[in-house]
Amino acid sequence: MQLTLDTYRLLGRSGLRVSPLALGAATFGTEWGWGAEQDEARKLFDTYVERGGNFIDTASTYTDGSSERLLGDFTRSDRESLVLATKYTTLRRPGDPNSGGANRKSLFGSVESSLRQLNTDYIDLLYLHVWDFTTPVEEILRGLDDLVRGGKVLYVAISNAPAWQVSRMQAIADLRGWSPLVALEIEYNLAQRGGERDLIPMAREMGLGVVPYSPLAGGVLTGKYTRADLTGDGTASADSNRKSFNHALGTVTERNLAVAETVREVAAELGRTPAQVALAWTLHNPAVTAPVIGARTPAQLEDNLGALDVDLTEPPLSRLDAASAIELGLPHDMLAGDHIRQATAGDLKLEPR
């Protein structure tokens, strides 16, 4: 099935319609040593919106605030037609222990800062950015619900949190009539499939749309890295800075380079680019609502958008799955065993869910 940016999808168990690819704005600004200057970022924004794209992802601290500020400028004339997603928990001020984290004070302060930087009266989708293992879930949920009731936030979501905490939060929100979580943003790609163990099944069960970030594994799946990059050495340039960052994150590994090689081979056979094939694989998962694409140049964005009309079928899909397969671990491997199925189902012919 061919998609376009205006083939809108519902986000989780909400009525919010979003594009099947979200535009990541972490590349808006060059404060992190790479990214797009204002004029180039404007081209990225205009290209995406002119194609019918409406889902834009940022955070309070992306490029030290430049991302939100640039979006505040770019969206002045068309704010109502866009779905702006931003995040809280990482906006820390020196000497203020309550300025970061998931607590209520941090939440309200970060939202007010984002509203100013985005030049808007409301945020369409607010993520808890990083789980802090400290703040009680009732405090988080009540604070998020208060912002929704006050009209400053329309929908709430979560990122980078344990599956059991997310499911617990969703159950509490349902029982108390608070605003439910509608999306889960996680790293998910052919090089990082750990979300398939618990996070993605949990999201489907609890009504959260999965929004994968880094769907190209920081560029590894595009084929731009070789084994020479395993050391992380390089000259001081925007590209080398990005490569050094990914090396520090542990993204550039022998295993991931081998996965990228399979992606390259499949792409060559299909007459596509590696980036398009890797993104199409992510879109093939029915739990995924919209991967976040973080292009730095208009050419990269055009390449990424080409993934929308890639129809992955067998056998290429099986080759990609096999090359990137992971062990699901306990208890999933055990529960998938024939002896468990026979012991629980008996003579019943049950279809797996």
C-alpha positions as CSV (number, residue, x, y, z in Angstrom):
1,M,0.0,0.0,0.0
2,Q,1.4,3.4,-1.0
3,L,1.2,6.2,1.5
4,T,1.4,9.9,1.4
5,L,2.0,12.4,4.1
6,D,-1.7,13.3,4.1
7,T,-2.7,9.6,4.5
8,Y,-3.4,10.5,8.1
9,R,-3.5,7.9,11.0
10,L,-5.2,8.1,14.3
11,L,-2.7,8.4,17.2
12,G,-3.3,5.6,19.7
13,R,-6.8,5.5,21.1
14,S,-7.4,9.2,20.3
15,G,-9.1,11.0,17.5
16,L,-6.0,12.9,16.7
17,R,-5.0,12.5,13.0
18,V,-1.3,12.6,12.2
19,S,0.9,12.0,9.2
20,P,2.6,8.5,8.8
21,L,6.0,10.2,9.0
22,A,6.7,12.8,11.7
23,L,9.2,15.6,11.0
24,G,11.9,15.6,13.7
25,A,13.1,19.0,14.6
26,A,16.1,18.0,16.6
27,T,18.1,19.0,13.5
28,F,16.8,22.6,13.6
29,G,19.8,24.6,14.8
30,T,23.5,23.8,14.9
31,E,24.2,24.2,18.6
32,W,25.0,20.5,19.0
33,G,27.7,20.6,16.3
34,W,25.5,19.5,13.4
35,G,22.1,20.3,12.0
36,A,20.5,22.9,9.8
37,E,20.8,26.7,9.9
38,Q,17.6,28.7,10.0
39,D,17.2,29.0,6.2
40,E,17.9,25.3,5.6
41,A,15.6,24.3,8.5
42,R,12.9,26.5,6.9
43,K,13.2,24.5,3.7
44,L,12.8,21.3,5.5
45,F,9.7,22.5,7.3
46,D,8.1,23.9,4.1
47,T,8.8,20.8,2.1
48,Y,7.2,18.6,4.7
49,V,4.1,20.8,5.2
50,E,3.6,21.4,1.5
51,R,3.4,17.6,1.0
52,G,0.6,17.4,3.6
53,G,2.7,16.6,6.6
54,N,1.2,17.8,9.9
55,F,3.1,16.0,12.7
56,I,6.2,17.8,14.0
57,D,8.4,16.5,16.9
58,T,10.6,18.6,19.1
59,A,11.7,19.0,22.8
60,S,12.4,21.8,25.2
61,T,16.1,21.2,25.1
62,Y,16.7,20.2,21.4
63,T,19.6,22.3,20.1
64,D,19.6,24.3,23.3
65,G,16.1,25.6,22.6
66,S,16.7,26.7,19.0
67,S,14.4,23.9,17.7
68,E,11.4,25.2,19.5
69,R,12.2,28.8,18.7
70,L,12.6,28.2,15.0
71,L,9.3,26.2,15.0
72,G,7.6,29.1,16.7
73,D,8.7,31.3,13.9
74,F,7.9,28.8,11.1
75,T,4.4,28.0,12.4
76,R,3.1,31.5,12.8
77,S,0.9,31.5,9.7
78,D,-0.4,27.9,9.9
79,R,-0.4,26.9,13.5
80,E,-3.9,25.4,13.7
81,S,-3.3,22.8,10.9
82,L,-0.2,21.3,12.6
83,V,0.2,18.8,15.4
84,L,3.2,20.1,17.5
85,A,4.7,17.6,19.9
86,T,7.2,18.6,22.5
87,K,8.6,17.1,25.7
88,Y,9.5,17.9,29.3
89,T,11.9,16.6,32.1
90,T,15.2,17.6,30.6
91,L,15.0,21.4,30.9
92,R,17.5,21.9,33.8
93,R,18.7,25.3,35.2
94,P,22.0,25.3,37.1
95,G,21.5,25.5,40.8
96,D,17.8,24.6,40.6
97,P,17.2,21.0,41.7
98,N,13.5,21.1,40.7
99,S,14.0,22.4,37.2
100,G,14.4,19.0,35.6
101,G,12.8,15.6,36.1
102,A,9.2,14.5,36.0
103,N,7.9,16.4,39.1
104,R,5.0,18.9,38.9
105,K,7.1,22.0,39.3
106,S,9.4,20.9,36.5
107,L,6.4,20.0,34.3
108,F,4.6,23.3,34.6
109,G,7.9,25.3,34.3
110,S,8.9,23.4,31.2
111,V,5.5,23.7,29.5
112,E,5.5,27.5,30.1
113,S,9.0,27.7,28.6
114,S,7.9,25.6,25.5
115,L,4.8,27.8,25.0
116,R,6.9,30.9,24.9
117,Q,9.5,29.4,22.6
118,L,6.9,27.8,20.3
119,N,5.0,31.1,20.2
120,T,1.7,29.3,20.8
121,D,-1.1,29.1,23.4
122,Y,-1.2,25.3,23.5
123,I,0.8,22.1,22.8
124,D,-0.9,19.4,20.8
125,L,1.0,16.5,22.3
126,L,3.3,16.6,25.4
127,Y,5.6,13.7,26.2
128,L,7.3,12.9,29.4
129,H,10.7,12.7,27.9
130,V,12.8,10.6,30.3
131,W,11.7,8.5,33.2
132,D,13.3,9.7,36.5
133,F,12.6,6.7,38.8
134,T,11.7,9.3,41.5
135,T,8.4,11.1,40.9
136,P,5.2,9.3,42.0
137,V,3.1,8.3,39.0
138,E,0.0,9.9,40.5
139,E,1.9,13.3,40.6
140,I,2.8,12.9,37.0
141,L,-0.6,11.9,35.8
142,R,-2.5,14.5,37.8
143,G,-0.1,17.3,36.6
144,L,-0.6,16.2,33.0
145,D,-4.4,16.0,33.4
146,D,-4.4,19.5,35.0
147,L,-2.6,20.9,31.9
148,V,-5.1,19.2,29.6
149,R,-8.1,20.5,31.6
150,G,-6.5,24.0,31.5
151,G,-6.2,23.9,27.8
152,K,-2.4,24.3,27.6
153,V,-2.0,20.7,26.4
154,L,-4.4,18.7,24.3
155,Y,-2.9,15.1,24.5
156,V,-0.3,13.5,26.7
157,A,2.2,10.8,26.0
158,I,5.4,9.2,27.3
159,S,8.9,8.3,26.0
160,N,11.9,6.4,27.4
161,A,10.1,4.6,30.3
162,P,9.8,1.0,31.4
163,A,6.8,-0.9,29.9
164,W,5.4,-1.9,33.3
165,Q,5.4,1.7,34.5
166,V,3.6,2.9,31.4
167,S,0.9,0.2,31.7
168,R,0.5,1.0,35.4
169,M,0.1,4.7,34.5
170,Q,-2.5,4.0,31.9
171,A,-4.5,1.8,34.3
172,I,-4.4,4.5,36.9
173,A,-5.5,7.2,34.4
174,D,-8.4,5.0,33.3
175,L,-9.6,4.3,36.8
176,R,-9.4,7.9,38.0
177,G,-10.8,9.5,34.8
178,W,-7.5,11.4,34.0
179,S,-6.2,12.1,30.6
180,P,-4.8,8.8,29.1
181,L,-1.5,8.4,27.4
182,V,-2.0,8.3,23.6
183,A,1.5,7.7,22.3
184,L,4.8,6.0,23.2
185,E,8.0,7.4,21.6
186,I,10.9,4.9,21.7
187,E,14.0,4.1,19.7
188,Y,13.0,1.5,17.2
189,N,14.7,0.4,14.0
190,L,16.3,-2.6,12.3
191,A,19.4,-2.2,14.5
192,Q,17.4,-1.7,17.8
193,R,14.4,-4.0,18.1
194,G,14.4,-4.3,21.9
195,G,11.0,-2.6,22.0
196,E,9.5,-5.8,20.6
197,R,10.0,-7.6,23.9
198,D,7.6,-5.6,26.0
199,L,7.1,-1.9,25.0
200,I,5.4,-2.4,21.7
201,P,3.1,-5.2,22.8
202,M,2.2,-3.1,25.8
203,A,1.5,-0.1,23.7
204,R,-0.9,-2.1,21.4
205,E,-2.7,-3.5,24.4
206,M,-3.0,-0.2,26.3
207,G,-3.9,2.0,23.3
208,L,-0.7,3.9,22.7
209,G,0.4,4.7,19.2
210,V,4.1,3.9,18.7
211,V,6.2,6.8,17.5
212,P,9.8,5.5,16.8
213,Y,12.7,7.9,17.0
214,S,16.0,7.3,15.3
215,P,14.4,4.9,12.7
216,L,17.6,5.0,10.7
217,A,19.8,4.2,13.8
218,G,21.5,7.6,13.7
219,G,22.3,7.1,10.0
220,V,23.9,3.7,10.4
221,L,21.2,2.1,8.3
222,T,21.7,4.5,5.5
223,G,25.1,3.0,4.7
224,K,27.1,6.1,5.6
225,Y,29.2,4.2,8.2
226,T,31.9,1.7,7.6
227,R,34.1,-0.4,9.9
228,A,36.6,2.4,9.8
229,D,34.1,4.3,11.9
230,L,34.1,1.7,14.7
231,T,36.9,3.7,16.4
232,G,34.9,7.0,16.5
233,D,37.9,8.9,15.1
234,G,37.5,11.7,12.7
235,T,38.1,15.3,11.8
236,A,36.1,18.2,13.3
237,S,33.2,18.6,10.9
238,A,29.4,18.5,11.3
239,D,29.3,15.0,9.8
240,S,32.2,13.7,12.0
241,N,30.7,15.3,15.1
242,R,27.5,13.4,14.4
243,K,29.4,10.2,13.8
244,S,31.3,10.7,17.0
245,F,28.0,11.2,18.9
246,N,26.6,7.9,17.5
247,H,29.8,6.1,18.3
248,A,29.6,7.3,21.9
249,L,26.0,6.0,22.1
250,G,27.1,2.6,21.0
251,T,25.2,2.7,17.7
252,V,28.2,1.9,15.5
253,T,28.9,-1.8,16.1
254,E,29.9,-4.8,14.1
255,R,26.4,-6.2,14.4
256,N,24.7,-3.0,13.3
257,L,27.0,-2.6,10.3
258,A,26.1,-6.2,9.3
259,V,22.4,-5.3,9.5
260,A,23.1,-2.2,7.4
261,E,24.8,-4.3,4.8
262,T,21.7,-6.4,4.4
263,V,19.6,-3.2,4.1
264,R,21.9,-2.0,1.4
265,E,21.6,-5.3,-0.5
266,V,17.8,-5.3,-0.3
267,A,17.7,-1.7,-1.4
268,A,19.8,-2.4,-4.4
269,E,17.5,-5.2,-5.5
270,L,14.4,-3.1,-5.1
271,G,15.9,0.0,-6.8
272,R,15.6,2.0,-3.6
273,T,17.9,3.7,-1.2
274,P,18.9,2.1,2.1
275,A,17.1,4.8,4.1
276,Q,13.8,4.2,2.2
277,V,14.0,0.5,2.9
278,A,14.8,0.9,6.6
279,L,12.0,3.3,7.1
280,A,9.6,1.2,5.1
281,W,10.4,-1.8,7.4
282,T,9.5,0.3,10.4
283,L,6.2,1.4,8.8
284,H,5.4,-2.2,8.1
285,N,4.8,-2.8,11.8
286,P,1.0,-2.4,12.5
287,A,1.8,-1.0,16.0
288,V,3.8,1.9,14.5
289,T,1.9,5.2,13.9
290,A,4.6,7.5,12.6
291,P,8.4,7.2,12.7
292,V,10.2,10.5,13.4
293,I,12.6,11.4,10.5
294,G,15.4,13.8,11.4
295,A,16.8,15.0,8.1
296,R,19.5,17.6,8.0
297,T,19.3,18.7,4.4
298,P,16.4,18.9,1.9
299,A,17.9,16.0,-0.1
300,Q,17.9,13.8,2.9
301,L,14.3,14.7,3.6
302,E,13.2,13.9,0.0
303,D,15.0,10.6,0.3
304,N,13.2,9.7,3.5
305,L,9.8,10.7,2.1
306,G,10.4,8.2,-0.7
307,A,9.8,5.4,1.9
308,L,6.1,6.1,1.8
309,D,5.7,4.3,-1.5
310,V,8.0,1.4,-0.8
311,D,5.9,-1.8,-0.5
312,L,8.0,-4.4,1.3
313,T,6.9,-7.9,0.6
314,E,8.4,-11.4,0.9
315,P,11.2,-12.4,0.6
316,P,13.0,-9.1,1.3
317,L,11.0,-8.5,4.5
318,S,12.1,-11.9,5.8
319,R,15.7,-11.2,5.0
320,L,15.6,-8.0,6.9
321,D,13.8,-9.6,9.9
322,A,16.4,-12.5,10.0
323,A,19.4,-10.2,9.7
324,S,18.2,-8.0,12.6
325,A,16.5,-10.7,14.8
326,I,16.9,-10.5,18.6
327,E,16.1,-12.9,21.4
328,L,12.8,-12.0,23.1
329,G,14.0,-13.5,26.4
330,L,12.1,-14.6,29.4
331,P,9.2,-15.2,29.5
332,H,8.5,-14.7,25.8
333,D,10.7,-17.5,24.5
334,M,9.2,-19.9,27.0
335,L,5.6,-18.9,26.3
336,A,6.2,-19.3,22.6
337,G,7.2,-23.0,23.0
338,D,5.0,-25.8,21.8
339,H,4.8,-27.5,25.1
340,I,3.4,-24.4,26.8
341,R,0.8,-24.0,24.1
342,Q,-0.2,-27.6,24.3
343,A,-0.4,-27.5,28.1
344,T,-2.6,-24.4,28.1
345,A,-4.7,-24.9,25.0
346,G,-5.3,-28.7,25.2
347,D,-7.4,-29.9,22.3
348,L,-8.7,-26.4,21.6
349,K,-7.7,-24.9,18.3
350,L,-6.9,-21.3,19.3
351,E,-5.6,-18.6,17.1
352,P,-2.8,-16.5,18.6
353,R,-3.8,-12.9,19.3
